[in-house]
Amino acid sequence: LLTYYQGLSRTIFNSRKAKVDTSGFSCELKKVVPVDPQKIYPEGLTEYSATVKWIEPFVTQKPQTLNLIIQVWTDKTTRDGYLFACVSPQERKAEIWQSMQNIRDSFYRSLQK
């Protein structure tokens, strides 16, 4: 995850003929227990909570902390691997998180059809 955000930032800065020092970027990743009151998550789903501290390359070019919820699983029938990530610099209490969770839940419901 850290390597991804270092590469993303470096690539965008380089495309703008600018330099960025990614050595100060950091990532904290914790495995958490998924909360699934609707019982719609795929079997075997693993959930992680993460924060990434980086320099946002697109708009502000300033230090930013991203909050992430990452869910991964393998479909038992097709053996396809899935990764679903919700990402925002806003705190997890912000309205955007409920919107992302609604999108995620709609996706999970579509898998059950």
Phi and psi restraints in degrees (range 20) as a CNS / XPLOR table:
assign (resid 1 and name C) (resid 2 and name N)
       (resid 2 and name CA) (resid 2 and name C) 1.0 -61.9 20.0 2
assign (resid 2 and name N) (resid 2 and name CA)
       (resid 2 and name C) (resid 3 and name N) 1.0 -45.1 20.0 2
assign (resid 2 and name C) (resid 3 and name N)
       (resid 3 and name CA) (resid 3 and name C) 1.0 -60.3 20.0 2
assign (resid 3 and name N) (resid 3 and name CA)
       (resid 3 and name C) (resid 4 and name N) 1.0 -39.8 20.0 2
assign (resid 3 and name C) (resid 4 and name N)
       (resid 4 and name CA) (resid 4 and name C) 1.0 -59.6 20.0 2
assign (resid 4 and name N) (resid 4 and name CA)
       (resid 4 and name C) (resid 5 and name N) 1.0 -50.6 20.0 2
assign (resid 4 and name C) (resid 5 and name N)
       (resid 5 and name CA) (resid 5 and name C) 1.0 -70.6 20.0 2
assign (resid 5 and name N) (resid 5 and name CA)
       (resid 5 and name C) (resid 6 and name N) 1.0 -32.0 20.0 2
assign (resid 5 and name C) (resid 6 and name N)
       (resid 6 and name CA) (resid 6 and name C) 1.0 -63.4 20.0 2
assign (resid 6 and name N) (resid 6 and name CA)
       (resid 6 and name C) (resid 7 and name N) 1.0 -46.4 20.0 2
assign (resid 6 and name C) (resid 7 and name N)
       (resid 7 and name CA) (resid 7 and name C) 1.0 -65.7 20.0 2
assign (resid 7 and name N) (resid 7 and name CA)
       (resid 7 and name C) (resid 8 and name N) 1.0 -40.5 20.0 2
assign (resid 7 and name C) (resid 8 and name N)
       (resid 8 and name CA) (resid 8 and name C) 1.0 -61.6 20.0 2
assign (resid 8 and name N) (resid 8 and name CA)
       (resid 8 and name C) (resid 9 and name N) 1.0 -49.1 20.0 2
assign (resid 8 and name C) (resid 9 and name N)
       (resid 9 and name CA) (resid 9 and name C) 1.0 -63.3 20.0 2
assign (resid 9 and name N) (resid 9 and name CA)
       (resid 9 and name C) (resid 10 and name N) 1.0 -46.6 20.0 2
assign (resid 9 and name C) (resid 10 and name N)
       (resid 10 and name CA) (resid 10 and name C) 1.0 -59.9 20.0 2
assign (resid 10 and name N) (resid 10 and name CA)
       (resid 10 and name C) (resid 11 and name N) 1.0 -43.7 20.0 2
assign (resid 10 and name C) (resid 11 and name N)
       (resid 11 and name CA) (resid 11 and name C) 1.0 -62.8 20.0 2
assign (resid 11 and name N) (resid 11 and name CA)
       (resid 11 and name C) (resid 12 and name N) 1.0 -44.7 20.0 2
assign (resid 11 and name C) (resid 12 and name N)
       (resid 12 and name CA) (resid 12 and name C) 1.0 -67.3 20.0 2
assign (resid 12 and name N) (resid 12 and name CA)
       (resid 12 and name C) (resid 13 and name N) 1.0 -44.9 20.0 2
assign (resid 12 and name C) (resid 13 and name N)
       (resid 13 and name CA) (resid 13 and name C) 1.0 -61.1 20.0 2
assign (resid 13 and name N) (resid 13 and name CA)
       (resid 13 and name C) (resid 14 and name N) 1.0 -44.4 20.0 2
assign (resid 13 and name C) (resid 14 and name N)
       (resid 14 and name CA) (resid 14 and name C) 1.0 -61.1 20.0 2
assign (resid 14 and name N) (resid 14 and name CA)
       (resid 14 and name C) (resid 15 and name N) 1.0 -37.3 20.0 2
assign (resid 14 and name C) (resid 15 and name N)
       (resid 15 and name CA) (resid 15 and name C) 1.0 -66.0 20.0 2
assign (resid 15 and name N) (resid 15 and name CA)
       (resid 15 and name C) (resid 16 and name N) 1.0 -19.6 20.0 2
assign (resid 15 and name C) (resid 16 and name N)
       (resid 16 and name CA) (resid 16 and name C) 1.0 -102.6 20.0 2
assign (resid 16 and name N) (resid 16 and name CA)
       (resid 16 and name C) (resid 17 and name N) 1.0 15.4 20.0 2
assign (resid 16 and name C) (resid 17 and name N)
       (resid 17 and name CA) (resid 17 and name C) 1.0 58.7 20.0 2
assign (resid 17 and name N) (resid 17 and name CA)
       (resid 17 and name C) (resid 18 and name N) 1.0 36.7 20.0 2
assign (resid 17 and name C) (resid 18 and name N)
       (resid 18 and name CA) (resid 18 and name C) 1.0 -124.8 20.0 2
assign (resid 18 and name N) (resid 18 and name CA)
       (resid 18 and name C) (resid 19 and name N) 1.0 162.5 20.0 2
assign (resid 18 and name C) (resid 19 and name N)
       (resid 19 and name CA) (resid 19 and name C) 1.0 -113.2 20.0 2
assign (resid 19 and name N) (resid 19 and name CA)
       (resid 19 and name C) (resid 20 and name N) 1.0 151.0 20.0 2
assign (resid 19 and name C) (resid 20 and name N)
       (resid 20 and name CA) (resid 20 and name C) 1.0 -140.9 20.0 2
assign (resid 20 and name N) (resid 20 and name CA)
       (resid 20 and name C) (resid 21 and name N) 1.0 138.4 20.0 2
assign (resid 20 and name C) (resid 21 and name N)
       (resid 21 and name CA) (resid 21 and name C) 1.0 -93.3 20.0 2
assign (resid 21 and name N) (resid 21 and name CA)
       (resid 21 and name C) (resid 22 and name N) 1.0 109.6 20.0 2
assign (resid 21 and name C) (resid 22 and name N)
       (resid 22 and name CA) (resid 22 and name C) 1.0 -92.9 20.0 2
assign (resid 22 and name N) (resid 22 and name CA)
       (resid 22 and name C) (resid 23 and name N) 1.0 1.8 20.0 2
assign (resid 22 and name C) (resid 23 and name N)
       (resid 23 and name CA) (resid 23 and name C) 1.0 -66.0 20.0 2
assign (resid 23 and name N) (resid 23 and name CA)
       (resid 23 and name C) (resid 24 and name N) 1.0 -22.3 20.0 2
assign (resid 23 and name C) (resid 24 and name N)
       (resid 24 and name CA) (resid 24 and name C) 1.0 -89.6 20.0 2
assign (resid 24 and name N) (resid 24 and name CA)
       (resid 24 and name C) (resid 25 and name N) 1.0 -2.3 20.0 2
assign (resid 24 and name C) (resid 25 and name N)
       (resid 25 and name CA) (resid 25 and name C) 1.0 -66.7 20.0 2
assign (resid 25 and name N) (resid 25 and name CA)
       (resid 25 and name C) (resid 26 and name N) 1.0 148.7 20.0 2
assign (resid 25 and name C) (resid 26 and name N)
       (resid 26 and name CA) (resid 26 and name C) 1.0 -143.4 20.0 2
assign (resid 26 and name N) (resid 26 and name CA)
       (resid 26 and name C) (resid 27 and name N) 1.0 159.1 20.0 2
assign (resid 26 and name C) (resid 27 and name N)
       (resid 27 and name CA) (resid 27 and name C) 1.0 -140.8 20.0 2
assign (resid 27 and name N) (resid 27 and name CA)
       (resid 27 and name C) (resid 28 and name N) 1.0 133.2 20.0 2
assign (resid 27 and name C) (resid 28 and name N)
       (resid 28 and name CA) (resid 28 and name C) 1.0 -120.2 20.0 2
assign (resid 28 and name N) (resid 28 and name CA)
       (resid 28 and name C) (resid 29 and name N) 1.0 123.6 20.0 2
assign (resid 28 and name C) (resid 29 and name N)
       (resid 29 and name CA) (resid 29 and name C) 1.0 -126.5 20.0 2
assign (resid 29 and name N) (resid 29 and name CA)
       (resid 29 and name C) (resid 30 and name N) 1.0 126.2 20.0 2
assign (resid 29 and name C) (resid 30 and name N)
       (resid 30 and name CA) (resid 30 and name C) 1.0 -129.1 20.0 2
assign (resid 30 and name N) (resid 30 and name CA)
       (resid 30 and name C) (resid 31 and name N) 1.0 134.4 20.0 2
assign (resid 30 and name C) (resid 31 and name N)
       (resid 31 and name CA) (resid 31 and name C) 1.0 -75.3 20.0 2
assign (resid 31 and name N) (resid 31 and name CA)
       (resid 31 and name C) (resid 32 and name N) 1.0 132.6 20.0 2
assign (resid 31 and name C) (resid 32 and name N)
       (resid 32 and name CA) (resid 32 and name C) 1.0 -128.1 20.0 2
assign (resid 32 and name N) (resid 32 and name CA)
       (resid 32 and name C) (resid 33 and name N) 1.0 164.4 20.0 2
assign (resid 32 and name C) (resid 33 and name N)
       (resid 33 and name CA) (resid 33 and name C) 1.0 -84.8 20.0 2
assign (resid 33 and name N) (resid 33 and name CA)
       (resid 33 and name C) (resid 34 and name N) 1.0 121.6 20.0 2
assign (resid 33 and name C) (resid 34 and name N)
       (resid 34 and name CA) (resid 34 and name C) 1.0 -65.0 20.0 2
assign (resid 34 and name N) (resid 34 and name CA)
       (resid 34 and name C) (resid 35 and name N) 1.0 140.7 20.0 2
assign (resid 34 and name C) (resid 35 and name N)
       (resid 35 and name CA) (resid 35 and name C) 1.0 -103.7 20.0 2
assign (resid 35 and name N) (resid 35 and name CA)
       (resid 35 and name C) (resid 36 and name N) 1.0 114.6 20.0 2
assign (resid 35 and name C) (resid 36 and name N)
       (resid 36 and name CA) (resid 36 and name C) 1.0 -131.9 20.0 2
assign (resid 36 and name N) (resid 36 and name CA)
       (resid 36 and name C) (resid 37 and name N) 1.0 70.0 20.0 2
assign (resid 36 and name C) (resid 37 and name N)
       (resid 37 and name CA) (resid 37 and name C) 1.0 -64.7 20.0 2
assign (resid 37 and name N) (resid 37 and name CA)
       (resid 37 and name C) (resid 38 and name N) 1.0 -24.0 20.0 2
assign (resid 37 and name C) (resid 38 and name N)
       (resid 38 and name CA) (resid 38 and name C) 1.0 -86.9 20.0 2
assign (resid 38 and name N) (resid 38 and name CA)
       (resid 38 and name C) (resid 39 and name N) 1.0 -7.6 20.0 2
assign (resid 38 and name C) (resid 39 and name N)
       (resid 39 and name CA) (resid 39 and name C) 1.0 56.8 20.0 2
assign (resid 39 and name N) (resid 39 and name CA)
       (resid 39 and name C) (resid 40 and name N) 1.0 47.7 20.0 2
assign (resid 39 and name C) (resid 40 and name N)
       (resid 40 and name CA) (resid 40 and name C) 1.0 -114.6 20.0 2
assign (resid 40 and name N) (resid 40 and name CA)
       (resid 40 and name C) (resid 41 and name N) 1.0 -5.9 20.0 2
assign (resid 40 and name C) (resid 41 and name N)
       (resid 41 and name CA) (resid 41 and name C) 1.0 -70.5 20.0 2
assign (resid 41 and name N) (resid 41 and name CA)
       (resid 41 and name C) (resid 42 and name N) 1.0 145.0 20.0 2
assign (resid 41 and name C) (resid 42 and name N)
       (resid 42 and name CA) (resid 42 and name C) 1.0 -64.0 20.0 2
assign (resid 42 and name N) (resid 42 and name CA)
       (resid 42 and name C) (resid 43 and name N) 1.0 150.4 20.0 2
assign (resid 42 and name C) (resid 43 and name N)
       (resid 43 and name CA) (resid 43 and name C) 1.0 -60.3 20.0 2
assign (resid 43 and name N) (resid 43 and name CA)
       (resid 43 and name C) (resid 44 and name N) 1.0 136.1 20.0 2
assign (resid 43 and name C) (resid 44 and name N)
       (resid 44 and name CA) (resid 44 and name C) 1.0 83.7 20.0 2
assign (resid 44 and name N) (resid 44 and name CA)
       (resid 44 and name C) (resid 45 and name N) 1.0 7.5 20.0 2
assign (resid 44 and name C) (resid 45 and name N)
       (resid 45 and name CA) (resid 45 and name C) 1.0 -64.8 20.0 2
assign (resid 45 and name N) (resid 45 and name CA)
       (resid 45 and name C) (resid 46 and name N) 1.0 136.4 20.0 2
assign (resid 45 and name C) (resid 46 and name N)
       (resid 46 and name CA) (resid 46 and name C) 1.0 -117.1 20.0 2
assign (resid 46 and name N) (resid 46 and name CA)
       (resid 46 and name C) (resid 47 and name N) 1.0 138.2 20.0 2
assign (resid 46 and name C) (resid 47 and name N)
       (resid 47 and name CA) (resid 47 and name C) 1.0 -121.1 20.0 2
assign (resid 47 and name N) (resid 47 and name CA)
       (resid 47 and name C) (resid 48 and name N) 1.0 142.8 20.0 2
assign (resid 47 and name C) (resid 48 and name N)
       (resid 48 and name CA) (resid 48 and name C) 1.0 -128.7 20.0 2
assign (resid 48 and name N) (resid 48 and name CA)
       (resid 48 and name C) (resid 49 and name N) 1.0 146.5 20.0 2
assign (resid 48 and name C) (resid 49 and name N)
       (resid 49 and name CA) (resid 49 and name C) 1.0 -110.2 20.0 2
assign (resid 49 and name N) (resid 49 and name CA)
       (resid 49 and name C) (resid 50 and name N) 1.0 136.2 20.0 2
assign (resid 49 and name C) (resid 50 and name N)
       (resid 50 and name CA) (resid 50 and name C) 1.0 -142.7 20.0 2
assign (resid 50 and name N) (resid 50 and name CA)
       (resid 50 and name C) (resid 51 and name N) 1.0 156.3 20.0 2
assign (resid 50 and name C) (resid 51 and name N)
       (resid 51 and name CA) (resid 51 and name C) 1.0 -131.1 20.0 2
assign (resid 51 and name N) (resid 51 and name CA)
       (resid 51 and name C) (resid 52 and name N) 1.0 140.1 20.0 2
assign (resid 51 and name C) (resid 52 and name N)
       (resid 52 and name CA) (resid 52 and name C) 1.0 -124.3 20.0 2
assign (resid 52 and name N) (resid 52 and name CA)
       (resid 52 and name C) (resid 53 and name N) 1.0 125.9 20.0 2
assign (resid 52 and name C) (resid 53 and name N)
       (resid 53 and name CA) (resid 53 and name C) 1.0 -104.5 20.0 2
assign (resid 53 and name N) (resid 53 and name CA)
       (resid 53 and name C) (resid 54 and name N) 1.0 121.0 20.0 2
assign (resid 53 and name C) (resid 54 and name N)
       (resid 54 and name CA) (resid 54 and name C) 1.0 -150.4 20.0 2
assign (resid 54 and name N) (resid 54 and name CA)
       (resid 54 and name C) (resid 55 and name N) 1.0 -177.7 20.0 2
assign (resid 54 and name C) (resid 55 and name N)
       (resid 55 and name CA) (resid 55 and name C) 1.0 -105.8 20.0 2
assign (resid 55 and name N) (resid 55 and name CA)
       (resid 55 and name C) (resid 56 and name N) 1.0 115.5 20.0 2
assign (resid 55 and name C) (resid 56 and name N)
       (resid 56 and name CA) (resid 56 and name C) 1.0 -66.8 20.0 2
assign (resid 56 and name N) (resid 56 and name CA)
       (resid 56 and name C) (resid 57 and name N) 1.0 120.3 20.0 2
assign (resid 56 and name C) (resid 57 and name N)
       (resid 57 and name CA) (resid 57 and name C) 1.0 -92.0 20.0 2
assign (resid 57 and name N) (resid 57 and name CA)
       (resid 57 and name C) (resid 58 and name N) 1.0 -14.4 20.0 2
assign (resid 57 and name C) (resid 58 and name N)
       (resid 58 and name CA) (resid 58 and name C) 1.0 -85.1 20.0 2
assign (resid 58 and name N) (resid 58 and name CA)
       (resid 58 and name C) (resid 59 and name N) 1.0 -48.7 20.0 2
assign (resid 58 and name C) (resid 59 and name N)
       (resid 59 and name CA) (resid 59 and name C) 1.0 -116.6 20.0 2
assign (resid 59 and name N) (resid 59 and name CA)
       (resid 59 and name C) (resid 60 and name N) 1.0 -57.8 20.0 2
assign (resid 59 and name C) (resid 60 and name N)
       (resid 60 and name CA) (resid 60 and name C) 1.0 -90.5 20.0 2
assign (resid 60 and name N) (resid 60 and name CA)
       (resid 60 and name C) (resid 61 and name N) 1.0 -28.1 20.0 2
assign (resid 60 and name C) (resid 61 and name N)
       (resid 61 and name CA) (resid 61 and name C) 1.0 55.0 20.0 2
assign (resid 61 and name N) (resid 61 and name CA)
       (resid 61 and name C) (resid 62 and name N) 1.0 33.6 20.0 2
assign (resid 61 and name C) (resid 62 and name N)
       (resid 62 and name CA) (resid 62 and name C) 1.0 -122.7 20.0 2
assign (resid 62 and name N) (resid 62 and name CA)
       (resid 62 and name C) (resid 63 and name N) 1.0 162.1 20.0 2
assign (resid 62 and name C) (resid 63 and name N)
       (resid 63 and name CA) (resid 63 and name C) 1.0 -57.5 20.0 2
assign (resid 63 and name N) (resid 63 and name CA)
       (resid 63 and name C) (resid 64 and name N) 1.0 142.3 20.0 2
assign (resid 63 and name C) (resid 64 and name N)
       (resid 64 and name CA) (resid 64 and name C) 1.0 -148.9 20.0 2
assign (resid 64 and name N) (resid 64 and name CA)
       (resid 64 and name C) (resid 65 and name N) 1.0 147.4 20.0 2
assign (resid 64 and name C) (resid 65 and name N)
       (resid 65 and name CA) (resid 65 and name C) 1.0 -109.4 20.0 2
assign (resid 65 and name N) (resid 65 and name CA)
       (resid 65 and name C) (resid 66 and name N) 1.0 123.1 20.0 2
assign (resid 65 and name C) (resid 66 and name N)
       (resid 66 and name CA) (resid 66 and name C) 1.0 -98.9 20.0 2
assign (resid 66 and name N) (resid 66 and name CA)
       (resid 66 and name C) (resid 67 and name N) 1.0 139.5 20.0 2
assign (resid 66 and name C) (resid 67 and name N)
       (resid 67 and name CA) (resid 67 and name C) 1.0 -105.6 20.0 2
assign (resid 67 and name N) (resid 67 and name CA)
       (resid 67 and name C) (resid 68 and name N) 1.0 136.7 20.0 2
assign (resid 67 and name C) (resid 68 and name N)
       (resid 68 and name CA) (resid 68 and name C) 1.0 -134.4 20.0 2
assign (resid 68 and name N) (resid 68 and name CA)
       (resid 68 and name C) (resid 69 and name N) 1.0 144.0 20.0 2
assign (resid 68 and name C) (resid 69 and name N)
       (resid 69 and name CA) (resid 69 and name C) 1.0 -121.0 20.0 2
assign (resid 69 and name N) (resid 69 and name CA)
       (resid 69 and name C) (resid 70 and name N) 1.0 121.1 20.0 2
assign (resid 69 and name C) (resid 70 and name N)
       (resid 70 and name CA) (resid 70 and name C) 1.0 -119.3 20.0 2
assign (resid 70 and name N) (resid 70 and name CA)
       (resid 70 and name C) (resid 71 and name N) 1.0 130.1 20.0 2
assign (resid 70 and name C) (resid 71 and name N)
       (resid 71 and name CA) (resid 71 and name C) 1.0 -122.7 20.0 2
assign (resid 71 and name N) (resid 71 and name CA)
       (resid 71 and name C) (resid 72 and name N) 1.0 133.9 20.0 2
assign (resid 71 and name C) (resid 72 and name N)
       (resid 72 and name CA) (resid 72 and name C) 1.0 -131.6 20.0 2
assign (resid 72 and name N) (resid 72 and name CA)
       (resid 72 and name C) (resid 73 and name N) 1.0 147.4 20.0 2
assign (resid 72 and name C) (resid 73 and name N)
       (resid 73 and name CA) (resid 73 and name C) 1.0 -164.6 20.0 2
assign (resid 73 and name N) (resid 73 and name CA)
       (resid 73 and name C) (resid 74 and name N) 1.0 164.7 20.0 2
assign (resid 73 and name C) (resid 74 and name N)
       (resid 74 and name CA) (resid 74 and name C) 1.0 -117.3 20.0 2
assign (resid 74 and name N) (resid 74 and name CA)
       (resid 74 and name C) (resid 75 and name N) 1.0 128.1 20.0 2
assign (resid 74 and name C) (resid 75 and name N)
       (resid 75 and name CA) (resid 75 and name C) 1.0 -64.4 20.0 2
assign (resid 75 and name N) (resid 75 and name CA)
       (resid 75 and name C) (resid 76 and name N) 1.0 126.9 20.0 2
assign (resid 75 and name C) (resid 76 and name N)
       (resid 76 and name CA) (resid 76 and name C) 1.0 -67.2 20.0 2
assign (resid 76 and name N) (resid 76 and name CA)
       (resid 76 and name C) (resid 77 and name N) 1.0 -27.9 20.0 2
assign (resid 76 and name C) (resid 77 and name N)
       (resid 77 and name CA) (resid 77 and name C) 1.0 -87.7 20.0 2
assign (resid 77 and name N) (resid 77 and name CA)
       (resid 77 and name C) (resid 78 and name N) 1.0 -52.1 20.0 2
assign (resid 77 and name C) (resid 78 and name N)
       (resid 78 and name CA) (resid 78 and name C) 1.0 -88.2 20.0 2
assign (resid 78 and name N) (resid 78 and name CA)
       (resid 78 and name C) (resid 79 and name N) 1.0 -17.3 20.0 2
assign (resid 78 and name C) (resid 79 and name N)
       (resid 79 and name CA) (resid 79 and name C) 1.0 67.7 20.0 2
assign (resid 79 and name N) (resid 79 and name CA)
       (resid 79 and name C) (resid 80 and name N) 1.0 12.9 20.0 2
assign (resid 79 and name C) (resid 80 and name N)
       (resid 80 and name CA) (resid 80 and name C) 1.0 -72.0 20.0 2
assign (resid 80 and name N) (resid 80 and name CA)
       (resid 80 and name C) (resid 81 and name N) 1.0 139.8 20.0 2
assign (resid 80 and name C) (resid 81 and name N)
       (resid 81 and name CA) (resid 81 and name C) 1.0 -93.9 20.0 2
assign (resid 81 and name N) (resid 81 and name CA)
       (resid 81 and name C) (resid 82 and name N) 1.0 142.4 20.0 2
assign (resid 81 and name C) (resid 82 and name N)
       (resid 82 and name CA) (resid 82 and name C) 1.0 -127.5 20.0 2
assign (resid 82 and name N) (resid 82 and name CA)
       (resid 82 and name C) (resid 83 and name N) 1.0 147.7 20.0 2
assign (resid 82 and name C) (resid 83 and name N)
       (resid 83 and name CA) (resid 83 and name C) 1.0 -138.0 20.0 2
assign (resid 83 and name N) (resid 83 and name CA)
       (resid 83 and name C) (resid 84 and name N) 1.0 124.4 20.0 2
assign (resid 83 and name C) (resid 84 and name N)
       (resid 84 and name CA) (resid 84 and name C) 1.0 -122.2 20.0 2
assign (resid 84 and name N) (resid 84 and name CA)
       (resid 84 and name C) (resid 85 and name N) 1.0 121.9 20.0 2
assign (resid 84 and name C) (resid 85 and name N)
       (resid 85 and name CA) (resid 85 and name C) 1.0 -122.7 20.0 2
assign (resid 85 and name N) (resid 85 and name CA)
       (resid 85 and name C) (resid 86 and name N) 1.0 133.1 20.0 2
assign (resid 85 and name C) (resid 86 and name N)
       (resid 86 and name CA) (resid 86 and name C) 1.0 -108.1 20.0 2
assign (resid 86 and name N) (resid 86 and name CA)
       (resid 86 and name C) (resid 87 and name N) 1.0 126.5 20.0 2
assign (resid 86 and name C) (resid 87 and name N)
       (resid 87 and name CA) (resid 87 and name C) 1.0 -136.3 20.0 2
assign (resid 87 and name N) (resid 87 and name CA)
       (resid 87 and name C) (resid 88 and name N) 1.0 132.1 20.0 2
assign (resid 87 and name C) (resid 88 and name N)
       (resid 88 and name CA) (resid 88 and name C) 1.0 -160.1 20.0 2
assign (resid 88 and name N) (resid 88 and name CA)
       (resid 88 and name C) (resid 89 and name N) 1.0 147.4 20.0 2
assign (resid 88 and name C) (resid 89 and name N)
       (resid 89 and name CA) (resid 89 and name C) 1.0 -77.8 20.0 2
assign (resid 89 and name N) (resid 89 and name CA)
       (resid 89 and name C) (resid 90 and name N) 1.0 -10.2 20.0 2
assign (resid 89 and name C) (resid 90 and name N)
       (resid 90 and name CA) (resid 90 and name C) 1.0 -78.1 20.0 2
assign (resid 90 and name N) (resid 90 and name CA)
       (resid 90 and name C) (resid 91 and name N) 1.0 153.6 20.0 2
assign (resid 90 and name C) (resid 91 and name N)
       (resid 91 and name CA) (resid 91 and name C) 1.0 -61.5 20.0 2
assign (resid 91 and name N) (resid 91 and name CA)
       (resid 91 and name C) (resid 92 and name N) 1.0 154.8 20.0 2
assign (resid 91 and name C) (resid 92 and name N)
       (resid 92 and name CA) (resid 92 and name C) 1.0 -67.3 20.0 2
assign (resid 92 and name N) (resid 92 and name CA)
       (resid 92 and name C) (resid 93 and name N) 1.0 -10.9 20.0 2
assign (resid 92 and name C) (resid 93 and name N)
       (resid 93 and name CA) (resid 93 and name C) 1.0 -84.8 20.0 2
assign (resid 93 and name N) (resid 93 and name CA)
       (resid 93 and name C) (resid 94 and name N) 1.0 -11.0 20.0 2
assign (resid 93 and name C) (resid 94 and name N)
       (resid 94 and name CA) (resid 94 and name C) 1.0 -68.3 20.0 2
assign (resid 94 and name N) (resid 94 and name CA)
       (resid 94 and name C) (resid 95 and name N) 1.0 155.1 20.0 2
assign (resid 94 and name C) (resid 95 and name N)
       (resid 95 and name CA) (resid 95 and name C) 1.0 -59.1 20.0 2
assign (resid 95 and name N) (resid 95 and name CA)
       (resid 95 and name C) (resid 96 and name N) 1.0 -32.6 20.0 2
assign (resid 95 and name C) (resid 96 and name N)
       (resid 96 and name CA) (resid 96 and name C) 1.0 -58.2 20.0 2
assign (resid 96 and name N) (resid 96 and name CA)
       (resid 96 and name C) (resid 97 and name N) 1.0 -31.6 20.0 2
assign (resid 96 and name C) (resid 97 and name N)
       (resid 97 and name CA) (resid 97 and name C) 1.0 -67.4 20.0 2
assign (resid 97 and name N) (resid 97 and name CA)
       (resid 97 and name C) (resid 98 and name N) 1.0 -38.3 20.0 2
assign (resid 97 and name C) (resid 98 and name N)
       (resid 98 and name CA) (resid 98 and name C) 1.0 -65.6 20.0 2
assign (resid 98 and name N) (resid 98 and name CA)
       (resid 98 and name C) (resid 99 and name N) 1.0 -39.4 20.0 2
assign (resid 98 and name C) (resid 99 and name N)
       (resid 99 and name CA) (resid 99 and name C) 1.0 -61.8 20.0 2
assign (resid 99 and name N) (resid 99 and name CA)
       (resid 99 and name C) (resid 100 and name N) 1.0 -44.7 20.0 2
assign (resid 99 and name C) (resid 100 and name N)
       (resid 100 and name CA) (resid 100 and name C) 1.0 -66.0 20.0 2
assign (resid 100 and name N) (resid 100 and name CA)
       (resid 100 and name C) (resid 101 and name N) 1.0 -38.9 20.0 2
assign (resid 100 and name C) (resid 101 and name N)
       (resid 101 and name CA) (resid 101 and name C) 1.0 -65.2 20.0 2
assign (resid 101 and name N) (resid 101 and name CA)
       (resid 101 and name C) (resid 102 and name N) 1.0 -36.6 20.0 2
assign (resid 101 and name C) (resid 102 and name N)
       (resid 102 and name CA) (resid 102 and name C) 1.0 -63.9 20.0 2
assign (resid 102 and name N) (resid 102 and name CA)
       (resid 102 and name C) (resid 103 and name N) 1.0 -41.7 20.0 2
assign (resid 102 and name C) (resid 103 and name N)
       (resid 103 and name CA) (resid 103 and name C) 1.0 -62.7 20.0 2
assign (resid 103 and name N) (resid 103 and name CA)
       (resid 103 and name C) (resid 104 and name N) 1.0 -45.9 20.0 2
assign (resid 103 and name C) (resid 104 and name N)
       (resid 104 and name CA) (resid 104 and name C) 1.0 -60.8 20.0 2
assign (resid 104 and name N) (resid 104 and name CA)
       (resid 104 and name C) (resid 105 and name N) 1.0 -45.2 20.0 2
assign (resid 104 and name C) (resid 105 and name N)
       (resid 105 and name CA) (resid 105 and name C) 1.0 -63.5 20.0 2
assign (resid 105 and name N) (resid 105 and name CA)
       (resid 105 and name C) (resid 106 and name N) 1.0 -37.7 20.0 2
assign (resid 105 and name C) (resid 106 and name N)
       (resid 106 and name CA) (resid 106 and name C) 1.0 -62.5 20.0 2
assign (resid 106 and name N) (resid 106 and name CA)
       (resid 106 and name C) (resid 107 and name N) 1.0 -39.7 20.0 2
assign (resid 106 and name C) (resid 107 and name N)
       (resid 107 and name CA) (resid 107 and name C) 1.0 -62.6 20.0 2
assign (resid 107 and name N) (resid 107 and name CA)
       (resid 107 and name C) (resid 108 and name N) 1.0 -45.6 20.0 2
assign (resid 107 and name C) (resid 108 and name N)
       (resid 108 and name CA) (resid 108 and name C) 1.0 -63.3 20.0 2
assign (resid 108 and name N) (resid 108 and name CA)
       (resid 108 and name C) (resid 109 and name N) 1.0 -38.8 20.0 2
assign (resid 108 and name C) (resid 109 and name N)
       (resid 109 and name CA) (resid 109 and name C) 1.0 -63.5 20.0 2
assign (resid 109 and name N) (resid 109 and name CA)
       (resid 109 and name C) (resid 110 and name N) 1.0 -36.9 20.0 2
assign (resid 109 and name C) (resid 110 and name N)
       (resid 110 and name CA) (resid 110 and name C) 1.0 -65.5 20.0 2
assign (resid 110 and name N) (resid 110 and name CA)
       (resid 110 and name C) (resid 111 and name N) 1.0 -26.9 20.0 2
assign (resid 110 and name C) (resid 111 and name N)
       (resid 111 and name CA) (resid 111 and name C) 1.0 -71.7 20.0 2
assign (resid 111 and name N) (resid 111 and name CA)
       (resid 111 and name C) (resid 112 and name N) 1.0 -23.0 20.0 2
assign (resid 111 and name C) (resid 112 and name N)
       (resid 112 and name CA) (resid 112 and name C) 1.0 -82.4 20.0 2
assign (resid 112 and name N) (resid 112 and name CA)
       (resid 112 and name C) (resid 113 and name N) 1.0 -9.2 20.0 2
